[in-house]
C-alpha cells in the first residue's frame, strides 16, 4: 500500500475511535429511566451554589472539590428536596473527609471555620472503616446511624464508588457499591426538606471527585 493509503487508513481509524469515545461518553451520561433528573451537566456548575471559599471546579467531566483555605465548604443545589432518591459516583484522591448533605440549609458564616450548616449528612470518607454511608445530623444530634460491619468494608479506595441516598418521610436508606449501609427510621426528624449538598470538611487535605449525579423525586 502507498504512503497515501497508509495515511488515509490512519485517519479513518482515528475518526472511528473518536466516534466510539463520543458514543460511550453520551451513553455514560444518559440519565436512568423513570423520572430521574441530572443535577450535573458535566460542563459547569449550573444549578449549584458555592458556599464558602473552598475550591469547586469542573474538570474532565467531574466536579472536583479541593481544600484551599482550610475551612468548611459546601456546594449546594439551588433547589430544595423533600422525598427523593439520589444516585452519584465519588472518588477520593486524598485523605480528607467529605459528605453528602440533604434536607439541609446554610445558616450563616463563621469567619474562622466557614459556612455553618444544618441538616442530615451521609458520610463520605476515602478510607475503609471511616463510616461512609453513616448518618450524621449537623446542627442536631450528631451520629444517628452507623454502618453495618459489612457496610464498613464496602468502599473501594481510589476508585469510583456508587453511592445512593433515599429519603421517604422519616425513612432513610444509604447504599454503597450495591451494599446497604444504613436503613434508619428517624424517631425525631428535625429536618424534612432542604438542599442537597457536597461537603469539604475543615482540616485540609480534601480532594474528592463527583460525577453522574441524578435525583428522582418521590
Backbone as ProteinMPNN parsed JSONL, in Angstrom:
{"seq_chain_A": "XXXXXXXXXXXXXXXXXXXXXXXXXXXXXXXXXXXXXXXXXXXXXXXXXXXXXXXXXXXXXXXXXXXXXXXXXXXXXXXXXXXXXXXXXXXXXXXXXXXXXXXXXXXXXXXXXXXXXXXXXXXXXXXXXXXXXXXXXXXXXXXXXXXXXXXXXXXXXXXXXXXXXXXXXXXXXXXXXXXXXXXXXXXXXXXXXXXXXXXXXXXXXXXXXXXXXXXXXX", "coords_chain_A": {"N_chain_A": [[0.851, -1.199, 0.0], [0.424, 2.295, -0.703], [2.091, 5.225, 0.669], [0.259, 7.277, 0.891], [-2.069, 5.809, 1.046], [-1.703, 4.502, 3.494], [-1.829, 6.72, 5.173], [-4.462, 7.552, 4.791], [-5.936, 5.352, 5.805], [-5.076, 5.504, 8.42], [-6.202, 7.939, 9.221], [-8.927, 7.342, 8.971], [-9.151, 5.337, 10.919], [-8.548, 6.798, 13.231], [-10.687, 8.567, 13.216], [-12.911, 6.825, 13.542], [-12.314, 5.826, 16.075], [-12.629, 8.137, 17.606], [-15.35, 8.572, 17.281], [-16.406, 6.355, 18.611], [-15.581, 6.94, 21.235], [-17.067, 9.249, 21.744], [-19.696, 8.243, 21.586], [-19.652, 6.416, 23.738], [-19.268, 8.224, 25.848], [-21.649, 9.703, 25.74], [-23.562, 7.706, 26.287], [-22.747, 7.001, 28.875], [-23.425, 9.267, 30.324], [-26.126, 9.399, 30.124], [-29.279, 9.841, 31.66], [-30.786, 7.714, 34.172], [-33.771, 5.712, 33.602], [-37.243, 6.575, 34.269], [-38.118, 9.05, 35.532], [-35.809, 10.224, 36.525], [-33.551, 12.909, 37.102], [-30.824, 14.793, 35.928], [-28.382, 16.292, 37.966], [-25.99, 17.441, 37.413], [-24.353, 18.771, 34.701], [-21.958, 18.112, 33.535], [-20.355, 20.048, 32.461], [-20.371, 22.614, 33.673], [-21.186, 24.431, 36.73], [-23.915, 24.914, 36.806], [-27.026, 25.313, 38.412], [-26.087, 24.851, 40.912], [-24.73, 26.098, 44.043], [-21.911, 27.685, 45.355], [-20.823, 27.647, 48.565], [-18.897, 29.385, 50.734], [-15.243, 29.488, 50.778], [-13.777, 27.498, 49.639], [-12.444, 25.234, 47.093], [-14.202, 24.505, 44.207], [-14.519, 23.029, 41.204], [-15.137, 22.3, 37.719], [-13.829, 19.59, 36.083], [-12.607, 17.624, 33.546], [-15.14, 16.493, 33.05], [-16.07, 15.999, 35.598], [-16.963, 16.965, 38.98], [-14.664, 18.555, 40.894], [-13.646, 18.785, 44.172], [-11.674, 20.56, 46.445], [-9.495, 21.238, 49.146], [-8.712, 24.573, 50.007], [-8.509, 26.834, 51.675], [-8.614, 25.756, 54.163], [-11.088, 25.533, 55.541], [-14.594, 24.826, 56.231], [-16.532, 23.87, 53.41], [-19.219, 24.044, 51.07], [-21.034, 22.76, 48.371], [-24.048, 23.395, 47.136], [-27.344, 22.446, 46.013], [-29.478, 24.57, 44.077], [-32.134, 24.149, 44.224], [-34.602, 22.844, 46.505], [-35.309, 19.737, 48.248], [-37.558, 17.15, 49.276], [-38.829, 14.337, 49.584], [-36.991, 11.85, 48.058], [-34.759, 10.106, 45.771], [-31.4, 9.678, 45.476], [-28.623, 9.362, 43.327], [-25.156, 8.932, 42.8], [-21.657, 9.157, 41.856], [-18.5, 8.884, 43.474], [-15.026, 9.637, 44.027], [-12.261, 9.363, 46.026], [-9.306, 11.253, 46.243], [-7.446, 12.016, 48.014], [-6.68, 12.16, 51.554], [-8.624, 13.557, 52.937], [-11.81, 14.33, 54.533], [-15.284, 14.096, 53.529], [-18.725, 14.568, 52.445], [-22.258, 13.919, 51.834], [-24.879, 16.018, 51.957], [-28.337, 16.417, 52.886], [-31.778, 17.539, 53.037], [-31.019, 19.991, 54.035], [-29.655, 23.208, 55.12], [-27.899, 26.279, 54.747], [-26.854, 28.195, 57.425], [-25.373, 30.386, 58.221], [-22.211, 32.187, 58.37], [-19.119, 31.381, 59.667], [-16.335, 33.198, 60.5], [-13.878, 31.978, 61.006], [-14.184, 29.233, 60.487], [-15.76, 28.872, 58.262], [-18.795, 28.257, 56.291], [-21.798, 27.6, 58.197], [-23.911, 24.798, 58.692], [-27.084, 23.156, 58.74], [-28.713, 20.028, 58.968], [-29.079, 16.694, 57.529], [-26.381, 14.448, 57.102], [-24.893, 12.188, 54.898], [-22.199, 10.32, 55.411], [-19.032, 10.588, 53.736], [-16.004, 9.213, 53.122], [-12.583, 8.785, 52.161], [-11.292, 6.509, 53.08], [-11.324, 3.07, 54.104], [-13.531, 1.809, 56.607], [-14.209, 4.173, 57.843], [-16.78, 5.007, 58.173], [-18.343, 5.643, 55.895], [-21.399, 6.366, 54.382], [-22.79, 6.253, 56.748], [-25.036, 8.065, 58.954], [-25.168, 11.432, 59.927], [-26.289, 14.027, 61.905], [-26.064, 17.304, 61.391], [-25.97, 20.287, 63.319], [-27.604, 19.264, 65.201], [-28.216, 16.158, 66.532], [-25.811, 14.844, 66.061], [-24.088, 11.802, 65.303], [-26.449, 9.497, 64.109], [-26.968, 7.07, 62.935], [-25.022, 4.276, 62.294], [-22.818, 2.552, 59.988], [-23.27, -0.922, 59.024], [-21.225, -3.817, 59.842], [-20.517, -5.087, 57.45], [-21.057, -2.977, 55.737], [-19.042, -1.16, 56.405], [-16.911, -2.147, 55.015], [-17.398, -1.749, 52.373], [-16.425, 0.282, 50.747], [-14.431, 1.349, 47.93], [-11.306, 2.151, 47.817], [-9.69, 4.866, 46.19], [-10.986, 4.386, 43.81], [-13.844, 4.754, 41.569], [-16.862, 5.054, 43.297], [-20.151, 3.842, 43.732], [-22.886, 5.529, 44.992], [-25.808, 5.848, 46.944], [-28.64, 7.585, 48.158], [-31.652, 7.508, 49.832], [-34.614, 9.121, 50.736], [-37.61, 9.044, 52.353], [-40.213, 10.433, 53.779], [-39.709, 9.921, 57.166], [-37.945, 7.933, 56.76], [-34.831, 6.668, 55.914], [-32.406, 5.489, 53.665], [-29.188, 4.34, 52.86], [-26.824, 3.371, 50.366], [-23.861, 1.75, 49.267], [-21.899, 0.964, 46.618], [-23.708, -1.08, 45.932], [-24.211, -2.276, 48.362], [-26.228, -2.272, 51.213], [-25.98, 0.256, 53.547], [-27.036, 1.801, 55.67], [-30.226, 1.674, 57.147], [-32.698, 3.588, 58.287], [-35.196, 4.672, 60.394], [-36.255, 7.63, 61.393], [-36.885, 8.655, 64.619], [-37.253, 11.179, 65.543], [-37.443, 13.358, 63.616], [-35.905, 16.272, 62.551], [-35.275, 17.769, 60.373], [-36.871, 17.994, 57.346], [-36.939, 18.832, 54.763], [-34.912, 20.377, 52.263], [-31.809, 21.606, 50.829], [-29.647, 19.656, 48.669], [-26.319, 18.791, 49.257], [-22.753, 18.867, 48.704], [-19.776, 18.257, 50.517], [-16.796, 19.893, 51.727], [-14.689, 19.106, 54.24], [-13.483, 20.833, 57.139], [-10.012, 21.177, 58.11], [-8.302, 20.556, 56.132], [-6.657, 19.012, 53.243], [-8.618, 17.726, 51.71], [-9.62, 16.144, 48.741], [-11.713, 15.359, 46.404], [-13.638, 13.718, 43.906], [-16.635, 13.997, 41.948], [-19.378, 12.664, 40.091], [-21.936, 11.867, 37.586], [-24.512, 12.524, 38.786], [-27.678, 12.095, 39.882], [-31.178, 12.656, 40.505], [-34.283, 11.557, 41.763], [-37.416, 12.55, 42.368], [-39.894, 11.761, 44.802]], "CA_chain_A": [[0.0, 0.0, 0.0], [1.214, 3.524, -0.781], [2.126, 6.025, 1.89], [-1.017, 7.992, 0.955], [-3.063, 4.854, 1.532], [-1.48, 4.328, 4.932], [-2.285, 7.936, 5.845], [-5.927, 7.552, 4.753], [-6.396, 4.344, 6.757], [-4.804, 6.019, 9.756], [-7.202, 8.981, 9.517], [-10.216, 6.682, 9.181], [-9.093, 4.683, 12.215], [-8.626, 7.816, 14.276], [-12.054, 9.088, 13.216], [-13.787, 5.825, 14.146], [-12.015, 5.785, 17.504], [-13.229, 9.313, 18.24], [-16.797, 8.361, 17.296], [-16.672, 5.404, 19.687], [-15.421, 7.64, 22.511], [-18.197, 10.16, 21.909], [-20.869, 7.428, 21.876], [-19.502, 5.913, 25.1], [-19.478, 9.341, 26.775], [-23.067, 10.049, 25.754], [-24.259, 6.64, 26.992], [-22.388, 7.037, 30.286], [-24.054, 10.399, 30.983], [-27.57, 9.34, 29.957], [-29.932, 9.635, 32.949], [-31.59, 6.498, 34.298], [-35.177, 5.86, 33.23], [-38.209, 6.622, 35.358], [-38.218, 10.319, 36.243], [-34.533, 10.696, 37.048], [-33.091, 14.199, 36.569], [-29.399, 15.02, 36.16], [-28.054, 17.507, 38.718], [-24.682, 17.927, 36.96], [-24.327, 18.651, 33.242], [-20.633, 17.706, 33.076], [-19.634, 21.178, 31.857], [-20.244, 23.729, 34.598], [-21.914, 24.234, 37.99], [-25.283, 25.397, 36.698], [-27.93, 24.653, 39.348], [-25.402, 24.68, 42.2], [-24.206, 27.302, 44.687], [-20.698, 27.501, 46.153], [-20.901, 28.312, 49.868], [-17.579, 29.41, 51.348], [-14.076, 29.885, 49.988], [-13.043, 26.329, 49.165], [-12.349, 25.086, 45.641], [-15.124, 23.633, 43.48], [-14.343, 23.277, 39.77], [-15.453, 21.208, 36.813], [-12.591, 19.134, 35.439], [-12.732, 16.34, 32.856], [-16.489, 15.971, 33.203], [-16.351, 15.704, 37.002], [-16.824, 18.056, 39.946], [-13.517, 18.37, 41.785], [-13.607, 19.64, 45.358], [-10.318, 20.505, 46.995], [-9.226, 22.217, 50.204], [-7.924, 25.722, 49.577], [-8.288, 27.769, 52.782], [-8.725, 25.006, 55.411], [-12.361, 25.792, 56.201], [-15.684, 24.067, 55.654], [-17.07, 24.355, 52.149], [-20.375, 23.269, 50.627], [-21.638, 23.014, 47.077], [-25.43, 23.009, 47.377], [-28.292, 22.656, 44.924], [-30.324, 25.752, 44.204], [-33.471, 23.643, 44.514], [-34.748, 22.044, 47.715], [-35.924, 18.425, 48.042], [-38.157, 16.521, 50.465], [-38.74, 12.896, 49.383], [-36.184, 11.699, 46.846], [-33.736, 9.063, 45.661], [-30.213, 10.304, 44.893], [-27.534, 8.484, 42.899], [-23.968, 9.635, 42.322], [-20.38, 8.456, 41.98], [-17.42, 9.692, 44.039], [-13.699, 9.017, 44.102], [-11.346, 10.111, 46.875], [-7.94, 11.347, 45.737], [-6.6, 12.418, 49.145], [-7.179, 11.571, 52.799], [-9.583, 14.429, 53.611], [-13.182, 13.885, 54.73], [-16.323, 14.797, 52.796], [-20.047, 14.077, 52.784], [-23.413, 14.317, 51.04], [-25.923, 16.562, 52.819], [-29.691, 16.527, 52.35], [-32.666, 18.219, 53.992], [-30.038, 20.877, 54.675], [-29.664, 24.646, 54.821], [-26.792, 27.079, 55.271], [-27.442, 29.097, 58.431], [-24.517, 31.539, 58.476], [-20.793, 32.052, 58.049], [-18.156, 31.554, 60.746], [-15.121, 33.719, 59.873], [-12.739, 31.082, 61.199], [-14.442, 27.86, 60.047], [-16.528, 28.836, 57.034], [-20.245, 28.195, 56.432], [-22.481, 26.709, 59.131], [-24.985, 24.081, 58.007], [-27.972, 22.267, 59.485], [-29.303, 19.007, 58.122], [-28.565, 15.336, 57.643], [-25.24, 14.15, 56.26], [-24.431, 10.826, 54.651], [-20.743, 10.441, 55.463], [-18.194, 10.116, 52.626], [-14.598, 9.269, 53.503], [-11.811, 7.997, 51.201], [-10.636, 5.374, 53.726], [-12.189, 1.991, 54.585], [-13.764, 1.799, 58.042], [-14.433, 5.541, 58.348], [-18.223, 5.211, 58.32], [-19.018, 6.124, 54.689], [-22.793, 5.93, 54.325], [-23.428, 6.501, 58.025], [-25.816, 9.306, 59.002], [-24.758, 12.387, 60.955], [-27.155, 15.205, 61.878], [-25.381, 18.56, 61.726], [-26.881, 21.225, 63.952], [-28.563, 18.496, 65.985], [-27.851, 15.039, 67.406], [-24.569, 14.166, 65.69], [-24.305, 10.499, 64.682], [-27.742, 8.875, 64.416], [-26.986, 5.701, 62.403], [-23.701, 3.861, 61.847], [-22.836, 1.444, 59.032], [-23.089, -2.295, 59.47], [-19.853, -4.291, 59.659], [-20.333, -5.276, 56.008], [-21.038, -1.655, 55.125], [-17.746, -0.511, 56.641], [-15.933, -2.704, 54.079], [-17.927, -1.636, 51.001], [-15.718, 1.323, 49.998], [-13.331, 0.998, 47.033], [-10.384, 3.296, 47.89], [-9.027, 5.287, 44.968], [-11.792, 4.043, 42.642], [-15.186, 5.321, 41.575], [-17.812, 4.359, 44.156], [-21.565, 4.147, 43.508], [-23.468, 5.918, 46.275], [-27.228, 6.163, 46.849], [-29.344, 8.038, 49.369], [-33.098, 7.573, 49.647], [-35.341, 9.707, 51.872], [-39.063, 8.999, 52.187], [-40.702, 10.76, 55.104], [-38.643, 9.807, 58.164], [-37.213, 6.695, 56.45], [-33.636, 6.974, 55.136], [-31.583, 4.338, 53.31], [-27.996, 4.627, 52.069], [-26.174, 2.206, 49.774], [-22.531, 1.996, 48.714], [-21.484, -0.132, 45.732], [-24.698, -2.143, 45.982], [-24.351, -2.788, 49.726], [-26.992, -1.394, 52.095], [-25.129, 0.721, 54.646], [-27.904, 2.218, 56.774], [-31.669, 1.838, 56.977], [-32.973, 4.298, 59.534], [-36.46, 5.383, 60.555], [-35.906, 8.65, 62.378], [-37.969, 8.859, 65.584], [-37.344, 12.603, 65.915], [-36.97, 14.117, 62.454], [-35.835, 17.72, 62.721], [-35.158, 18.377, 59.047], [-37.644, 17.192, 56.406], [-36.798, 19.383, 53.412], [-33.774, 21.284, 52.142], [-30.945, 21.418, 49.673], [-28.66, 18.582, 48.618], [-25.02, 19.454, 49.262], [-21.486, 18.152, 48.8], [-19.007, 18.921, 51.573], [-15.366, 19.865, 52.039], [-14.559, 19.202, 55.697], [-12.35, 21.603, 57.624], [-8.858, 20.362, 58.478], [-7.388, 20.488, 54.995], [-6.343, 17.739, 52.626], [-9.711, 17.126, 50.951], [-9.612, 16.144, 47.275], [-12.738, 14.382, 46.051], [-14.317, 13.93, 42.625], [-18.041, 13.584, 41.894], [-19.955, 12.663, 38.746], [-23.156, 11.084, 37.384], [-25.375, 12.873, 39.914], [-29.078, 12.069, 39.443], [-32.158, 12.631, 41.57], [-35.656, 11.195, 41.414], [-38.315, 12.982, 43.44], [-40.959, 10.787, 45.055]], "C_chain_A": [[0.885, 1.247, 0.0], [1.183, 4.249, 0.548], [0.838, 6.816, 2.037], [-2.119, 7.092, 1.483], [-2.938, 4.626, 3.016], [-2.044, 5.501, 5.711], [-3.811, 7.96, 5.926], [-6.5, 6.573, 5.762], [-6.215, 4.829, 8.19], [-5.844, 7.052, 10.164], [-8.563, 8.358, 9.781], [-10.257, 6.001, 10.552], [-9.234, 5.664, 13.363], [-10.038, 8.372, 14.39], [-13.011, 8.122, 13.9], [-13.574, 5.734, 15.651], [-12.663, 6.947, 18.232], [-14.734, 9.178, 18.328], [-17.183, 7.431, 18.435], [-16.595, 6.092, 21.044], [-16.592, 8.556, 22.789], [-19.448, 9.378, 22.293], [-20.825, 6.905, 23.302], [-19.783, 7.009, 26.111], [-20.944, 9.694, 26.888], [-23.851, 9.007, 26.53], [-23.998, 6.713, 28.484], [-23.124, 8.139, 31.028], [-25.567, 10.379, 30.853], [-28.233, 9.077, 31.305], [-30.665, 8.314, 32.995], [-33.036, 6.775, 33.91], [-36.03, 6.049, 34.478], [-38.201, 7.894, 36.177], [-36.944, 10.822, 36.862], [-34.107, 11.977, 36.334], [-31.616, 14.367, 36.906], [-29.189, 16.33, 36.914], [-26.729, 18.118, 38.282], [-24.564, 17.673, 35.467], [-22.964, 18.276, 32.678], [-19.787, 18.831, 32.526], [-19.4, 22.332, 32.824], [-21.125, 23.452, 35.812], [-23.295, 24.888, 37.971], [-26.197, 24.599, 37.631], [-27.349, 24.443, 40.725], [-24.936, 26.032, 42.735], [-22.994, 26.947, 45.523], [-20.819, 28.328, 47.428], [-19.53, 28.235, 50.531], [-16.478, 29.747, 50.367], [-13.28, 28.704, 49.454], [-13.216, 26.147, 47.658], [-13.341, 24.058, 45.116], [-15.005, 23.969, 42.001], [-14.817, 22.061, 38.987], [-14.189, 20.861, 36.039], [-12.822, 17.753, 34.845], [-14.092, 15.685, 33.098], [-16.861, 15.575, 34.611], [-16.345, 17.002, 37.806], [-15.669, 17.703, 40.87], [-13.656, 19.326, 42.953], [-12.256, 19.443, 46.033], [-10.137, 21.6, 48.042], [-8.34, 23.329, 49.671], [-7.571, 26.632, 50.745], [-8.486, 27.1, 54.141], [-9.949, 25.422, 56.231], [-13.402, 24.822, 55.646], [-16.104, 24.704, 54.338], [-18.199, 23.452, 51.692], [-20.798, 23.723, 49.231], [-23.06, 22.491, 47.162], [-26.298, 23.259, 46.153], [-29.078, 23.939, 45.168], [-31.746, 25.352, 44.587], [-33.461, 22.861, 45.82], [-35.518, 20.757, 47.4], [-36.458, 17.893, 49.369], [-37.998, 15.007, 50.373], [-38.051, 12.644, 48.044], [-35.327, 10.436, 46.922], [-32.58, 9.689, 44.898], [-29.195, 9.24, 44.528], [-26.361, 9.346, 42.449], [-22.764, 8.711, 42.422], [-19.368, 9.41, 42.601], [-16.124, 8.892, 44.032], [-12.791, 9.904, 44.936], [-9.937, 10.074, 46.326], [-6.97, 11.868, 46.782], [-7.303, 11.934, 50.407], [-8.301, 12.373, 53.452], [-11.014, 13.931, 53.557], [-14.179, 14.732, 53.95], [-17.682, 14.249, 53.217], [-21.086, 14.555, 51.793], [-24.504, 14.756, 52.005], [-27.263, 16.539, 52.099], [-30.601, 17.034, 53.448], [-31.852, 19.271, 54.757], [-30.264, 22.339, 54.314], [-28.431, 25.287, 55.435], [-27.378, 28.136, 56.201], [-26.598, 30.335, 58.711], [-23.088, 31.243, 58.074], [-19.97, 32.313, 59.303], [-16.847, 32.031, 60.116], [-13.924, 32.779, 59.958], [-12.939, 29.72, 60.541], [-15.205, 27.765, 58.733], [-18.019, 28.695, 57.295], [-20.697, 27.221, 57.525], [-23.649, 26.069, 58.401], [-25.792, 23.273, 59.008], [-28.55, 21.259, 58.504], [-28.657, 17.66, 58.336], [-27.42, 15.147, 56.654], [-25.056, 12.642, 56.138], [-22.918, 10.921, 54.481], [-20.082, 9.893, 54.189], [-16.739, 10.311, 53.03], [-13.8, 8.379, 52.544], [-11.155, 6.758, 51.778], [-11.655, 4.355, 54.223], [-12.32, 2.08, 56.107], [-14.0, 3.148, 58.665], [-15.889, 5.964, 58.203], [-18.91, 5.807, 57.087], [-20.409, 5.51, 54.586], [-23.526, 6.049, 55.64], [-24.096, 7.866, 58.035], [-25.429, 10.155, 60.209], [-25.637, 13.623, 60.816], [-26.385, 16.438, 62.341], [-26.388, 19.564, 62.271], [-27.913, 20.514, 64.81], [-27.891, 17.413, 66.81], [-26.49, 14.425, 67.124], [-24.88, 12.841, 65.014], [-25.643, 9.911, 65.111], [-27.828, 7.438, 63.892], [-25.611, 5.372, 61.835], [-23.808, 2.698, 60.868], [-22.763, 0.091, 59.73], [-21.62, -2.678, 59.275], [-19.552, -4.524, 58.182], [-20.227, -3.934, 55.296], [-19.709, -0.949, 55.29], [-16.674, -1.0, 55.648], [-16.313, -2.476, 52.615], [-17.186, -0.615, 50.134], [-14.621, 0.732, 49.119], [-12.359, 2.177, 47.008], [-9.731, 3.577, 46.549], [-9.766, 4.954, 43.693], [-13.119, 4.807, 42.693], [-16.108, 4.429, 42.391], [-19.23, 4.808, 43.823], [-22.246, 4.367, 44.85], [-24.923, 6.3, 46.058], [-27.767, 6.586, 48.209], [-30.823, 8.132, 49.022], [-33.741, 8.123, 50.908], [-36.829, 9.731, 51.54], [-39.695, 9.221, 53.549], [-39.55, 10.71, 56.096], [-37.749, 8.591, 57.914], [-36.058, 7.005, 55.494], [-32.836, 5.7, 54.903], [-30.374, 4.838, 52.526], [-27.408, 3.312, 51.568], [-24.839, 2.618, 49.159], [-22.11, 0.761, 47.924], [-22.399, -1.348, 45.86], [-24.924, -2.754, 47.351], [-25.167, -1.793, 50.559], [-26.135, -1.036, 53.306], [-25.968, 1.042, 55.877], [-29.35, 2.171, 56.3], [-32.196, 2.358, 58.305], [-34.323, 4.981, 59.463], [-36.288, 6.351, 61.716], [-37.07, 8.896, 63.333], [-38.186, 10.323, 65.942], [-36.81, 13.472, 64.786], [-37.033, 15.621, 62.717], [-35.851, 18.427, 61.373], [-35.859, 17.479, 58.035], [-37.579, 17.698, 54.978], [-35.591, 20.311, 53.392], [-32.958, 20.979, 50.899], [-30.166, 20.109, 49.795], [-27.305, 19.251, 48.502], [-23.855, 18.49, 49.325], [-20.573, 18.945, 49.723], [-17.498, 18.812, 51.368], [-15.255, 20.078, 53.543], [-13.345, 20.068, 56.055], [-11.225, 20.662, 58.063], [-7.866, 20.197, 57.346], [-7.264, 19.094, 54.415], [-7.422, 17.12, 51.77], [-9.451, 17.244, 49.452], [-10.512, 15.005, 46.828], [-13.338, 14.749, 44.701], [-15.716, 13.334, 42.69], [-18.506, 13.599, 40.445], [-21.25, 11.854, 38.753], [-24.124, 11.27, 38.551], [-26.805, 12.986, 39.411], [-29.994, 12.023, 40.646], [-33.517, 12.278, 40.989], [-36.529, 11.592, 42.587], [-39.478, 11.997, 43.558], [-42.265, 11.47, 45.38]], "O_chain_A": [[1.951, 1.265, 0.615], [0.379, 3.947, 1.43], [0.357, 7.018, 3.153], [-2.983, 7.518, 2.25], [-3.941, 4.562, 3.727], [-2.654, 5.326, 6.765], [-4.391, 8.324, 6.95], [-7.434, 6.903, 6.493], [-7.063, 4.608, 9.054], [-6.317, 7.054, 11.301], [-9.277, 8.776, 10.693], [-11.262, 6.074, 11.259], [-9.941, 5.407, 14.337], [-10.537, 8.62, 15.488], [-13.823, 8.526, 14.732], [-14.529, 5.585, 16.413], [-13.184, 6.785, 19.336], [-15.344, 9.604, 19.309], [-18.16, 7.676, 19.142], [-17.44, 5.86, 21.908], [-17.066, 8.644, 23.921], [-20.18, 9.774, 23.199], [-21.834, 6.939, 24.007], [-20.454, 6.773, 27.116], [-21.443, 9.955, 27.982], [-24.71, 9.355, 27.341], [-24.913, 6.514, 29.283], [-23.424, 7.996, 32.213], [-26.239, 11.248, 31.409], [-27.801, 8.182, 32.031], [-31.126, 7.832, 31.96], [-33.474, 7.925, 33.891], [-35.61, 5.733, 35.591], [-38.27, 7.831, 37.404], [-36.979, 11.763, 37.655], [-34.278, 12.114, 35.123], [-31.201, 14.115, 38.038], [-29.752, 17.36, 36.543], [-26.378, 19.207, 38.735], [-24.659, 16.535, 35.008], [-22.821, 18.134, 31.464], [-18.632, 18.616, 32.16], [-18.341, 22.96, 32.796], [-21.734, 22.387, 35.921], [-23.781, 25.359, 38.999], [-26.155, 23.369, 37.648], [-28.022, 23.921, 41.615], [-24.77, 26.989, 41.978], [-23.041, 26.008, 46.317], [-20.907, 29.555, 47.378], [-19.054, 27.146, 50.854], [-16.737, 30.229, 49.264], [-12.212, 28.894, 48.874], [-14.032, 26.822, 47.03], [-13.326, 22.896, 45.521], [-15.354, 25.074, 41.588], [-14.889, 20.949, 39.511], [-13.563, 21.723, 35.421], [-13.191, 16.82, 35.557], [-14.181, 14.478, 33.323], [-17.86, 14.886, 34.816], [-15.792, 18.011, 37.369], [-15.695, 16.674, 41.545], [-13.772, 20.536, 42.76], [-11.764, 18.323, 46.175], [-10.568, 22.738, 47.852], [-7.353, 23.079, 48.979], [-6.457, 27.151, 50.808], [-8.525, 27.784, 55.164], [-9.864, 25.633, 57.441], [-13.125, 24.083, 54.702], [-16.04, 25.923, 54.173], [-18.153, 22.239, 51.897], [-20.903, 24.918, 48.955], [-23.27, 21.281, 47.251], [-26.029, 24.16, 45.358], [-29.312, 24.338, 46.309], [-32.472, 26.133, 45.203], [-32.442, 22.284, 46.2], [-36.272, 20.688, 46.429], [-35.895, 18.147, 50.434], [-37.117, 14.445, 51.023], [-38.479, 13.166, 47.015], [-35.192, 9.801, 47.968], [-32.768, 10.181, 43.785], [-28.93, 8.328, 45.31], [-26.552, 10.371, 41.793], [-22.842, 7.625, 42.997], [-19.369, 10.603, 42.299], [-16.122, 7.661, 44.03], [-12.572, 11.066, 44.597], [-9.422, 9.01, 45.982], [-5.806, 12.133, 46.479], [-8.392, 11.365, 50.338], [-8.882, 11.912, 54.435], [-11.389, 13.195, 52.644], [-13.963, 15.924, 53.732], [-17.787, 13.549, 54.224], [-20.841, 15.474, 51.011], [-25.0, 13.946, 52.788], [-27.328, 16.629, 50.873], [-30.264, 16.976, 54.631], [-31.987, 19.414, 55.972], [-30.958, 22.665, 53.351], [-27.976, 24.887, 56.506], [-28.282, 28.88, 55.82], [-27.07, 31.253, 59.381], [-22.788, 30.189, 57.511], [-20.115, 33.361, 59.932], [-16.295, 31.329, 59.269], [-13.059, 32.785, 59.083], [-11.973, 29.11, 60.084], [-15.289, 26.686, 58.148], [-18.476, 28.98, 58.401], [-20.083, 26.179, 57.751], [-24.306, 26.716, 57.586], [-25.257, 22.769, 59.996], [-28.84, 21.591, 57.354], [-27.801, 17.494, 59.205], [-27.477, 15.621, 55.52], [-25.061, 11.916, 57.132], [-22.423, 11.525, 53.529], [-20.51, 8.879, 53.639], [-16.294, 11.437, 53.252], [-14.289, 7.32, 52.15], [-10.513, 6.012, 51.038], [-12.724, 4.727, 54.708], [-11.354, 2.384, 56.808], [-13.995, 3.272, 59.889], [-16.187, 7.156, 58.119], [-19.967, 6.423, 57.223], [-20.576, 4.295, 54.689], [-24.753, 5.96, 55.67], [-23.766, 8.729, 57.221], [-25.369, 9.676, 61.342], [-25.724, 14.206, 59.735], [-26.093, 16.595, 63.527], [-27.505, 19.683, 61.767], [-28.966, 21.073, 65.119], [-27.086, 17.712, 67.691], [-26.047, 13.56, 67.88], [-25.83, 12.752, 64.236], [-25.948, 9.828, 66.301], [-28.669, 6.667, 64.353], [-25.093, 6.103, 60.991], [-24.777, 1.94, 60.908], [-22.272, -0.033, 60.852], [-20.864, -1.956, 58.625], [-18.463, -4.199, 57.71], [-19.425, -3.763, 54.378], [-19.29, -0.21, 54.399], [-15.651, -0.34, 55.466], [-15.624, -2.957, 51.716], [-17.307, -0.647, 48.91], [-13.966, -0.243, 49.488], [-12.57, 3.12, 46.245], [-9.278, 2.665, 45.857], [-9.254, 5.201, 42.601], [-13.47, 5.417, 43.703], [-16.138, 3.212, 42.21], [-19.487, 6.0, 43.651], [-22.196, 3.511, 45.733], [-25.243, 6.999, 45.097], [-27.409, 6.036, 49.25], [-31.198, 8.763, 48.034], [-33.458, 7.66, 52.013], [-37.251, 10.36, 50.569], [-39.718, 8.316, 54.382], [-38.531, 11.373, 55.901], [-36.903, 8.254, 58.742], [-36.272, 7.536, 54.404], [-32.613, 4.921, 55.83], [-30.517, 5.666, 51.627], [-27.479, 2.283, 52.241], [-24.713, 3.707, 48.599], [-21.98, -0.334, 48.471], [-21.938, -2.489, 45.893], [-25.746, -3.66, 47.493], [-24.838, -0.608, 50.607], [-25.629, -1.917, 54.001], [-25.653, 0.611, 56.986], [-29.657, 2.581, 55.182], [-32.149, 1.663, 59.32], [-34.566, 5.785, 58.564], [-36.189, 5.943, 62.873], [-38.144, 9.307, 62.893], [-39.185, 10.67, 66.572], [-35.854, 14.226, 64.965], [-38.084, 16.162, 63.061], [-36.37, 19.536, 61.244], [-35.48, 16.318, 57.879], [-38.111, 17.057, 54.071], [-35.285, 20.958, 54.394], [-33.366, 20.2, 50.038], [-30.045, 19.537, 50.879], [-27.152, 20.192, 47.722], [-23.954, 17.421, 49.927], [-20.596, 20.175, 49.71], [-16.988, 17.793, 50.904], [-15.678, 21.111, 54.061], [-12.322, 20.041, 55.371], [-11.466, 19.489, 58.352], [-6.735, 19.758, 57.555], [-7.707, 18.115, 55.016], [-7.185, 16.083, 51.151], [-9.102, 18.316, 48.957], [-10.125, 13.837, 46.867], [-13.524, 15.925, 44.386], [-15.965, 12.335, 43.364], [-18.079, 14.446, 39.66], [-21.622, 11.246, 39.756], [-24.507, 10.308, 39.216], [-27.117, 13.866, 38.609], [-29.658, 11.44, 41.677], [-33.849, 12.657, 39.866], [-36.401, 11.036, 43.678], [-39.976, 11.472, 42.562], [-43.27, 10.799, 45.621]]}, "name": "protein", "num_of_chains": 1, "seq": "XXXXXXXXXXXXXXXXXXXXXXXXXXXXXXXXXXXXXXXXXXXXXXXXXXXXXXXXXXXXXXXXXXXXXXXXXXXXXXXXXXXXXXXXXXXXXXXXXXXXXXXXXXXXXXXXXXXXXXXXXXXXXXXXXXXXXXXXXXXXXXXXXXXXXXXXXXXXXXXXXXXXXXXXXXXXXXXXXXXXXXXXXXXXXXXXXXXXXXXXXXXXXXXXXXXXXXXXXX"}
